[in-house]
Amino acid sequence: MPTGIGDISATSFLTLYCHAIETRSDNPILSDPESVEIATELNKTLSLSGNALDRILVSGTLDKRLVVHIAIRAKKYDDYVRDFLLRFPVATDILRGCTSLPPFS
């Protein structure tokens, strides 16, 4: 576990790695190339960790059911946010940690 990151914050790595694994799958539910880039960089640090979850994340061996669940959830949030912003174009997207959408301009 990287220094200064608590257990609760570190759980966000699980979501990130699920996005990266799903993005690299043959028929992805969502496309989140930034998660792949970030996971690749995190692997350099997490591979040195003695933490069991860190080792699982680096190995990419998360349960496929969990990966698909997280991807479907993110896709649904993407749909909600996209729909909301189409209806209210001056709104602000505050769910950045929940979606895989690129920033809106």
MILORO-908396 format. One line per field, with one value per residue (C-alpha): residue in one letter; x, y, z. Coordinates in nm, 4 decimals. Layout:
N
aa	[A ...]
xx	[X ...]
yy	[Y ...]
zz	[Z ...]
END
This chain:
105
aa	[M P T G I G D I S A T S F L T L Y C H A I E T R S D N P I L S D P E S V E I A T E L N K T L S L S G N A L D R I L V S G T L D K R L V V H I A I R A K K Y D D Y V R D F L L R F P V A T D I L R G C T S L P P F S]
xx	[0.0000 0.1482 0.2460 -0.0192 -0.3164 -0.5644 -0.7582 -1.0810 -0.9098 -0.7225 -1.0520 -1.0780 -0.7902 -1.0272 -1.2682 -0.9818 -0.8379 -1.1845 -1.2186 -0.8726 -0.9338 -1.2716 -1.1305 -0.8681 -1.1226 -1.2288 -1.5777 -1.5628 -1.8723 -1.6942 -1.3843 -1.1631 -0.8122 -0.7047 -0.7656 -0.5281 -0.2596 -0.3021 -0.3079 0.0092 0.1824 0.0431 0.1732 0.5264 0.4487 0.1921 0.4133 0.6532 0.3775 0.3278 -0.0468 -0.2547 -0.5031 -0.2199 -0.0732 -0.4134 -0.4604 -0.1171 -0.1734 -0.5042 -0.6744 -0.9825 -1.3017 -1.4592 -1.8028 -1.6736 -1.5087 -1.8321 -2.0424 -1.8206 -1.8172 -2.1961 -2.2340 -1.9936 -2.1680 -2.5034 -2.3595 -2.2181 -2.5657 -2.7242 -2.4652 -2.4776 -2.8602 -2.8580 -2.6006 -2.7971 -3.1042 -2.9137 -2.6078 -2.4893 -2.4790 -2.1559 -2.0551 -1.9691 -1.9565 -1.6066 -1.5046 -1.8069 -1.7907 -1.5575 -1.6702 -1.4049 -1.4315 -1.6950 -1.5974]
yy	[0.0000 0.3378 0.5499 0.7907 0.6124 0.4659 0.1450 0.3216 0.5368 0.2347 0.0639 0.3090 0.1107 -0.1840 0.0192 0.1579 -0.1872 -0.3230 -0.0436 -0.1213 -0.4970 -0.4468 -0.1889 -0.4429 -0.7247 -0.8592 -0.7078 -0.4275 -0.2873 0.0455 0.2119 0.3825 0.4111 0.6437 0.3628 0.1426 0.4131 0.4779 0.1051 0.0521 0.3258 0.2020 -0.1480 -0.0159 0.0761 -0.1892 -0.4723 -0.3914 -0.4116 -0.6987 -0.6291 -0.9204 -0.6948 -0.5024 -0.8290 -0.9341 -0.5968 -0.6100 -0.9668 -0.8693 -1.1774 -1.0118 -1.2162 -1.1584 -1.1215 -0.8294 -0.6688 -0.6945 -0.5672 -0.2608 -0.1976 -0.2203 0.0125 0.2664 0.2421 0.3094 0.6134 0.7312 0.7029 0.8952 1.1728 1.1966 1.2178 1.4774 1.6948 1.6767 1.8032 2.0589 2.1657 2.4236 2.1633 2.0421 1.6758 1.5958 1.2160 1.1971 0.9071 0.7056 0.7443 0.6622 0.9566 1.1996 1.5526 1.7602 2.0820]
zz	[0.0000 -0.0936 0.2062 0.3284 0.1721 0.4174 0.3699 0.2734 0.0114 -0.1183 -0.2018 -0.4919 -0.6447 -0.6727 -0.8878 -1.0934 -1.1626 -1.2508 -1.5074 -1.6468 -1.6676 -1.8359 -2.0784 -2.1905 -2.2292 -2.5689 -2.5568 -2.2966 -2.1300 -2.0932 -2.2284 -1.9718 -2.1197 -1.8369 -1.5873 -1.7874 -1.7805 -1.4074 -1.3194 -1.5212 -1.3234 -0.9901 -1.0657 -1.0197 -0.6573 -0.5680 -0.6947 -0.4084 -0.1478 0.0933 0.0990 -0.0356 -0.2181 -0.3842 -0.5148 -0.6529 -0.8232 -0.9863 -1.1055 -1.2691 -1.1252 -0.9801 -0.9922 -1.3357 -1.1740 -0.9656 -1.2694 -1.4710 -1.1795 -1.1341 -1.5115 -1.5403 -1.2421 -1.3964 -1.7336 -1.5659 -1.3847 -1.7188 -1.8716 -1.5817 -1.5981 -1.9787 -1.9718 -1.6941 -1.8708 -2.1962 -2.0122 -1.8020 -2.0056 -1.7505 -1.4717 -1.3155 -1.3189 -0.9560 -0.9836 -1.1331 -0.9134 -1.0228 -1.3984 -1.6821 -1.8925 -2.0096 -1.8715 -2.0492 -2.2185]
END
